[in-house]
Amino acid sequence: MSGLTRRRLLLGGASACALPLAMSGRAFAGSDKIDDAGHRVLTASDVHVTDYPTVEAVRWIGQTLERETGGRLKLRLYHSGQLGRESEAIDMARYGVIDITRVFSGALNNAFPLTQALCLPYVFDSVEHLRRVIDGDVGDEVLRSFETRELVGLAIYDSGARCFYNTKHPIVEPKDLHGMKMRVAASDIFIELVRLLGANPTPMSLGETFSAMETHMIDGAENNMRSFHSSRHFEAAKYWSETRHSYAPDVLLMSRASFMSLSPADRELLLRVARESVPLMRAKWDESDGVARKAVIEHGIKINDVDLAAFRKAAQPLLDEYHRVPEIEALYRRIRDLA
């Protein structure tokens, strides 16, 4: 199979969107995914860099599939946003243009409502709390929910504590955010949270954020420490504030059309290997998170603690809004029961 390009995939995705729903993207899950030796080649995408823990975990999945099938199943991984933004990758996976993608759960909130519970501010107390939740019934229920829109949930990868960073000054209380322009993911939850904290939310892709800070289009952003380092945002933003307002995880998704085109045995194998990649990803995450923190401190980034009680209070109206949604409230209570 020849190498894919973003243009080729986007054109294919546009064509897939025009197909009758009954086709379910099947036209894009077939012959163009067989290599010259007759082996099935799965395509996977991630916006993160090659040594990012989620990228390494998916690479491991591909290596394991190839080894356990004697090369009959392979995986070609496109990292560093080679195939475009996460929002584009979700649609391309839905229509079978690509097979697998790793995306931030915030990007899934509108289409898959159960992911909203994982993205609410201060719903998780720590990485350990998040891992208990996604390893259990709650995680399984969220993964099953993707089947409603032509996707298969393969695994949930945690991605650390999300905090604010900016180019101007330390953020200790919500009032320190007032009037600042902050990049957020394209998620209603994150947009409303930033608004409640007094800042001006500016949705944009991760890849656009660095130049937006350098040109003063925005004043800062929010993300985890590993992404802050790997995206080199620390070269533009000198202040990191430990708000820990979200532990929203990442999700590994597969096109349902592509998944169903595999034999039952290969489906079971893929599900097993995907779940087995989770502890590998976590080990790499825990190691690289510490390395990233050390590196940005050495670069001169100023890290400060915040008034967590003040941030929780400011975020409460957002929680109150989602408490009125029965399915989200039920999931929220189950998450808190595991704190």
MARKEGU-665826 format. One record per residue (C-alpha): residue in one letter; x, y, z. Coordinates in nm, 4 decimals, padded with zeros to 6 digits. Layout:
REM MARKEGU-665826
REC   aa          x          y          z
REC    A          X          Y          Z
...
***
This chain:
REM MARKEGU-665826
REC   aa          x          y          z
REC    M    00.0000    00.0000    00.0000
REC    S    00.1385    00.3382   -00.0914
REC    G    00.1925    00.5946    00.1829
REC    L   -00.1141    00.7977    00.2731
REC    T   -00.1210    01.1748    00.2627
REC    R   -00.3460    01.4111    00.4490
REC    R   -00.4894    01.5343    00.1188
REC    R   -00.5703    01.1842    00.0001
REC    L   -00.7362    01.0986    00.3292
REC    L   -00.9370    01.4184    00.3477
REC    L   -01.0598    01.3692   -00.0074
REC    G   -01.1532    01.0148    00.0799
REC    G   -01.3272    01.1358    00.3954
REC    A   -01.5301    01.3882    00.2002
REC    S   -01.6368    01.1158   -00.0399
REC    A   -01.7245    00.8872    00.2484
REC    C   -01.9419    01.1553    00.4053
REC    A   -02.1426    01.1667    00.0836
REC    L   -02.2163    00.7949    00.0844
REC    P   -02.5521    00.6649    00.2005
REC    L   -02.5450    00.5755    00.5681
REC    A   -02.6086    00.2141    00.4780
REC    M   -02.2589    00.1959    00.3336
REC    S   -02.1125    00.2668    00.6788
REC    G   -01.7792    00.3566    00.5215
REC    R   -01.7202    00.0042    00.3918
REC    A   -01.5953    00.1306    00.0583
REC    F   -01.2891    00.2645    00.2351
REC    A   -01.1993   -00.0408    00.4411
REC    G   -01.0925   -00.2760    00.1674
REC    S   -00.8399   -00.3204   -00.1089
REC    D   -00.6337   -00.0055   -00.0511
REC    K   -00.5351   -00.1452    00.2891
REC    I   -00.3593   -00.4552    00.1575
REC    D    00.0156   -00.4332    00.0918
REC    D    00.2060   -00.5945   -00.1954
REC    A    00.2574   -00.9122    00.0061
REC    G   -00.1141   -00.9458    00.0717
REC    H   -00.0932   -00.8410    00.4350
REC    R   -00.3623   -00.6258    00.5952
REC    V   -00.2193   -00.2864    00.6953
REC    L   -00.4096   -00.0859    00.9542
REC    T   -00.3544    00.2899    00.9599
REC    A   -00.3373    00.4852    01.2850
REC    S   -00.3058    00.8560    01.3584
REC    D   -00.2060    01.0803    01.6495
REC    V   -00.1350    01.4528    01.6683
REC    H    00.1429    01.3971    01.9203
REC    V    00.5155    01.3539    01.8505
REC    T    00.6845    01.0207    01.7866
REC    D    00.8037    00.9582    02.1447
REC    Y    00.4792    01.0656    02.3130
REC    P    00.3450    00.7853    02.5379
REC    T    00.0238    00.7327    02.3400
REC    V    00.2182    00.7152    02.0142
REC    E    00.4590    00.4628    02.1634
REC    A    00.1680    00.2559    02.2965
REC    V    00.0003    00.2402    01.9545
REC    R    00.3337    00.1586    01.7925
REC    W    00.3638   -00.1305    02.0402
REC    I    00.0153   -00.2482    01.9404
REC    G    00.1289   -00.2631    01.5788
REC    Q    00.4476   -00.4501    01.6642
REC    T    00.2539   -00.7003    01.8749
REC    L   -00.0106   -00.7588    01.6088
REC    E    00.2568   -00.8177    01.3467
REC    R    00.4466   -01.0577    01.5700
REC    E    00.1421   -01.2573    01.6812
REC    T    00.0010   -01.2918    01.3287
REC    G    00.3303   -01.3641    01.1546
REC    G    00.3041   -01.0377    00.9630
REC    R   -00.0515   -01.0968    00.8415
REC    L   -00.1666   -00.7859    01.0332
REC    K    00.0447   -00.4720    01.0370
REC    L   -00.0007   -00.1150    01.1491
REC    R    00.1227    00.2029    00.9846
REC    L    00.1342    00.4916    01.2322
REC    Y    00.1115    00.8588    01.1354
REC    H    00.2129    01.0762    01.4314
REC    S    00.2795    01.4485    01.4804
REC    G   -00.0463    01.5506    01.3168
REC    Q    00.0578    01.4233    00.9735
REC    L   -00.3055    01.3447    00.8924
REC    G   -00.4541    01.6621    01.0355
REC    R   -00.6420    01.7628    01.3460
REC    E   -00.8157    01.5336    01.5913
REC    S   -01.1595    01.6472    01.4753
REC    E   -01.0690    01.5383    01.1226
REC    A   -00.9295    01.2078    01.2451
REC    I   -01.2538    01.1257    01.4258
REC    D   -01.4553    01.1663    01.1067
REC    M   -01.2002    00.9774    00.8989
REC    A   -01.2194    00.6864    01.1436
REC    R   -01.5989    00.6923    01.1470
REC    Y   -01.6029    00.6482    00.7699
REC    G   -01.3247    00.3915    00.7537
REC    V   -01.0771    00.6198    00.5759
REC    I   -00.8310    00.5458    00.8536
REC    D   -00.8577    00.2571    01.0961
REC    I   -00.7402    00.3789    01.4368
REC    T   -00.6961    00.7166    01.6009
REC    R   -00.6030    00.8452    01.9445
REC    V   -00.7984    01.1541    02.0466
REC    F   -00.8523    01.3731    02.3510
REC    S   -01.1839    01.2950    02.5186
REC    G   -01.2826    01.6629    02.5155
REC    A   -01.3009    01.6470    02.1365
REC    L   -01.5631    01.3726    02.1698
REC    N   -01.8006    01.5428    02.4135
REC    N   -02.0644    01.6619    02.1683
REC    A   -02.0968    01.3416    01.9670
REC    F   -02.0553    01.1004    02.2598
REC    P   -02.2220    01.2483    02.5702
REC    L   -02.0885    00.9947    02.8216
REC    T   -01.7373    01.1333    02.7672
REC    Q   -01.8601    01.4575    02.9237
REC    A   -01.8499    01.2979    03.2681
REC    L   -01.4762    01.2311    03.2249
REC    C   -01.4088    01.5937    03.1306
REC    L   -01.5936    01.7783    03.4062
REC    P   -01.3744    02.0019    03.6241
REC    Y   -01.2495    01.8465    03.9452
REC    V   -01.4413    01.5220    03.8922
REC    F   -01.1134    01.3355    03.9499
REC    D   -00.8850    01.3916    04.2465
REC    S   -00.5682    01.2431    04.1004
REC    V   -00.4206    01.0253    03.8266
REC    E   -00.4702    00.7250    04.0558
REC    H   -00.8396    00.8064    04.0930
REC    L   -00.8796    00.8381    03.7159
REC    R   -00.7087    00.5052    03.6562
REC    R   -00.9369    00.3276    03.9044
REC    V   -01.2368    00.4662    03.7187
REC    I   -01.1346    00.3908    03.3611
REC    D   -01.0145    00.0424    03.4539
REC    G   -01.3616   -00.0474    03.5794
REC    D   -01.7257   -00.0473    03.4788
REC    V   -01.7324    00.3254    03.4038
REC    G   -01.4509    00.2928    03.1522
REC    D   -01.6210   -00.0065    02.9891
REC    E   -01.9494    00.1832    02.9587
REC    V   -01.7820    00.4821    02.7958
REC    L   -01.6004    00.2562    02.5490
REC    R   -01.9256    00.0835    02.4521
REC    S   -02.0910    00.4195    02.3849
REC    F   -01.8790    00.4764    02.0737
REC    E   -02.0658    00.2027    01.8888
REC    T   -02.3589    00.4437    01.8404
REC    R   -02.1654    00.6336    01.5718
REC    E   -01.9616    00.3815    01.3736
REC    L   -01.6653    00.3566    01.6105
REC    V   -01.5206    00.0943    01.8435
REC    G   -01.3606    00.1985    02.1705
REC    L   -01.0335    00.0104    02.2056
REC    A   -00.8813    00.1645    02.5185
REC    I   -00.8723    00.4718    02.7399
REC    Y   -00.5323    00.6292    02.8032
REC    D   -00.4938    00.8710    03.0917
REC    S   -00.3114    01.1950    03.0220
REC    G   -00.2222    01.3591    03.3509
REC    A   -00.3445    01.6742    03.5201
REC    R   -00.4397    01.9664    03.2968
REC    C   -00.3203    02.3050    03.4194
REC    F   -00.3068    02.6624    03.2906
REC    Y    00.0065    02.8193    03.1476
REC    N    00.0524    03.1671    03.0065
REC    T    00.2894    03.4365    02.8848
REC    K    00.2050    03.7071    03.1407
REC    H    00.2037    03.6184    03.5098
REC    P    00.1394    03.3464    03.7684
REC    I   -00.2228    03.2393    03.8131
REC    V   -00.3064    03.1844    04.1801
REC    E   -00.6784    03.2644    04.1894
REC    P   -00.9433    03.2748    03.9174
REC    K   -00.9247    03.6544    03.9129
REC    D   -00.5724    03.6224    03.7744
REC    L   -00.7266    03.4816    03.4554
REC    H   -00.9662    03.7699    03.4053
REC    G   -00.9447    03.9168    03.0575
REC    M   -00.6822    03.6707    02.9353
REC    K   -00.7260    03.4923    02.6018
REC    M   -00.6761    03.1195    02.6602
REC    R   -00.6612    02.8411    02.4053
REC    V   -00.8987    02.5553    02.4800
REC    A   -00.9947    02.2344    02.3046
REC    A   -01.3125    02.2534    02.0983
REC    S   -01.5285    02.1277    02.3840
REC    D   -01.8286    02.3025    02.5375
REC    I   -01.7110    02.1985    02.8840
REC    F   -01.3672    02.3541    02.8496
REC    I   -01.5010    02.6647    02.6782
REC    E   -01.7552    02.7249    02.9539
REC    L   -01.5031    02.6504    03.2309
REC    V   -01.2575    02.9077    03.0996
REC    R   -01.5413    03.1581    03.0655
REC    L   -01.6525    03.0964    03.4266
REC    L   -01.2953    03.1557    03.5425
REC    G   -01.3070    03.5002    03.3800
REC    A   -01.0887    03.4384    03.0758
REC    N   -01.1791    03.4523    02.7078
REC    P   -01.1813    03.0972    02.5659
REC    T   -01.0282    03.0591    02.2202
REC    P   -01.0819    02.7149    02.0645
REC    M   -00.7986    02.6069    01.8358
REC    S   -00.5944    02.3010    01.7539
REC    L   -00.2842    02.2059    01.9499
REC    G   -00.0686    02.2665    01.6433
REC    E   -00.1785    02.6292    01.6128
REC    T   -00.1226    02.7202    01.9766
REC    F    00.2509    02.7924    01.9786
REC    S    00.2381    03.0526    01.7029
REC    A   -00.0778    03.2025    01.8531
REC    M    00.1082    03.2656    02.1786
REC    E    00.4163    03.3997    02.0021
REC    T    00.2075    03.6468    01.8010
REC    H   -00.0005    03.7421    02.1083
REC    M   -00.3215    03.6188    01.9498
REC    I   -00.3701    03.4353    02.2798
REC    D   -00.2118    03.4722    02.6234
REC    G   -00.1928    03.1068    02.7169
REC    A   -00.3553    02.7657    02.7192
REC    E   -00.4290    02.4632    02.9344
REC    N   -00.2893    02.1143    02.8972
REC    N   -00.0835    01.8500    03.0728
REC    M    00.2856    01.8870    03.1503
REC    R    00.3953    01.6277    02.8942
REC    S    00.2189    01.8117    02.6115
REC    F    00.3418    02.1479    02.7392
REC    H    00.6941    02.0153    02.6931
REC    S    00.6587    01.8096    02.3730
REC    S    00.4762    02.0915    02.1902
REC    R    00.7520    02.3313    02.3054
REC    H    00.4898    02.5702    02.4395
REC    F    00.7282    02.6356    02.7288
REC    E    00.9377    02.8408    02.4885
REC    A    00.6516    03.0899    02.4576
REC    A    00.4724    03.0648    02.7924
REC    K    00.6875    03.1136    03.1035
REC    Y    00.4256    03.0607    03.3757
REC    W    00.2736    02.7258    03.4741
REC    S    00.0032    02.7189    03.7434
REC    E   -00.1017    02.3945    03.9139
REC    T   -00.4790    02.4309    03.8757
REC    R   -00.5256    02.0586    03.8015
REC    H   -00.8747    02.1462    03.6867
REC    S   -00.9126    01.8363    03.4695
REC    Y   -00.7765    01.4844    03.4283
REC    A   -00.9713    01.4293    03.1057
REC    P   -00.8221    01.1184    02.9402
REC    D   -00.7446    01.0198    02.5819
REC    V   -00.9356    00.7519    02.3924
REC    L   -00.8119    00.5028    02.1343
REC    L   -01.0820    00.4509    01.8719
REC    M   -01.1239    00.2310    01.5669
REC    S   -01.3503    00.2499    01.2654
REC    R   -01.6330    00.0029    01.3176
REC    A   -01.6271   -00.0789    00.9468
REC    S   -01.2582   -00.1653    00.9662
REC    F   -01.3066   -00.3601    01.2888
REC    M   -01.5911   -00.5695    01.1466
REC    S   -01.3892   -00.6422    00.8315
REC    L   -01.1444   -00.8397    01.0474
REC    S   -01.2044   -01.2031    01.1314
REC    P   -01.3592   -01.2705    01.4757
REC    A   -01.0251   -01.4060    01.5973
REC    D   -00.8405   -01.0951    01.4798
REC    R   -01.0997   -00.8713    01.6471
REC    E   -01.0417   -01.0487    01.9772
REC    L   -00.6671   -01.0212    01.9297
REC    L   -00.6851   -00.6489    01.8578
REC    L   -00.9072   -00.5803    02.1598
REC    R   -00.6760   -00.7777    02.3850
REC    V   -00.3595   -00.6106    02.2606
REC    A   -00.5166   -00.2646    02.2858
REC    R   -00.6085   -00.3248    02.6500
REC    E   -00.2614   -00.4636    02.7170
REC    S   -00.1109   -00.1420    02.5807
REC    V   -00.2623    00.0595    02.8672
REC    P   -00.0092   -00.0313    03.1404
REC    L    00.2729    00.0161    02.8890
REC    M    00.1423    00.3634    02.8074
REC    R    00.1106    00.4454    03.1777
REC    A    00.4668    00.3431    03.2562
REC    K    00.5957    00.5612    02.9741
REC    W    00.3651    00.8434    03.0829
REC    D    00.4796    00.8404    03.4440
REC    E    00.8435    00.8411    03.3399
REC    S    00.8136    01.1070    03.0714
REC    D    00.5952    01.3369    03.2828
REC    G    00.8752    01.3662    03.5378
REC    V    01.1327    01.4213    03.2641
REC    A    00.9175    01.6945    03.1095
REC    R    00.8698    01.8740    03.4407
REC    K    01.2425    01.8696    03.5092
REC    A    01.3183    02.0005    03.1604
REC    V    01.0816    02.2973    03.1754
REC    I    01.2048    02.3934    03.5222
REC    E    01.5609    02.3912    03.3913
REC    H    01.4426    02.6120    03.1064
REC    G    01.3281    02.8694    03.3625
REC    I    00.9537    02.8066    03.3724
REC    K    00.7986    02.9428    03.6911
REC    I    00.5656    02.6866    03.8504
REC    N    00.3260    02.7903    04.1254
REC    D    00.0539    02.6373    04.3420
REC    V   -00.2955    02.7839    04.3323
REC    D   -00.5967    02.8342    04.5571
REC    L   -00.7735    02.5124    04.4606
REC    A   -01.0790    02.5937    04.6756
REC    A   -01.1304    02.9162    04.4808
REC    F   -01.1046    02.7342    04.1482
REC    R   -01.3468    02.4634    04.2595
REC    K   -01.5959    02.7277    04.3700
REC    A   -01.5680    02.9137    04.0391
REC    A   -01.6228    02.5893    03.8459
REC    Q   -01.9273    02.4797    04.0487
REC    P   -02.1922    02.6395    03.8208
REC    L   -02.0633    02.4224    03.5368
REC    L   -02.0954    02.1093    03.7502
REC    D   -02.4446    02.2152    03.8558
REC    E   -02.5439    02.2392    03.4899
REC    Y   -02.4316    01.8838    03.4124
REC    H   -02.5798    01.7463    03.7351
REC    R   -02.9173    01.8186    03.5739
REC    V   -02.8426    01.5681    03.2950
REC    P   -02.9478    01.2286    03.4380
REC    E   -02.7016    01.0058    03.2512
REC    I   -02.4076    01.2368    03.3272
REC    E   -02.5092    01.2770    03.6912
REC    A   -02.5288    00.8975    03.7339
REC    L   -02.1816    00.8519    03.5857
REC    Y   -02.0465    01.1423    03.7917
REC    R   -02.1671    00.9774    04.1145
REC    R   -02.0052    00.6470    04.0220
REC    I   -01.6782    00.8303    03.9531
REC    R   -01.6891    01.0118    04.2861
REC    D   -01.7677    00.6854    04.4693
REC    L   -01.4241    00.5613    04.3594
REC    A   -01.2366    00.8688    04.4904
***
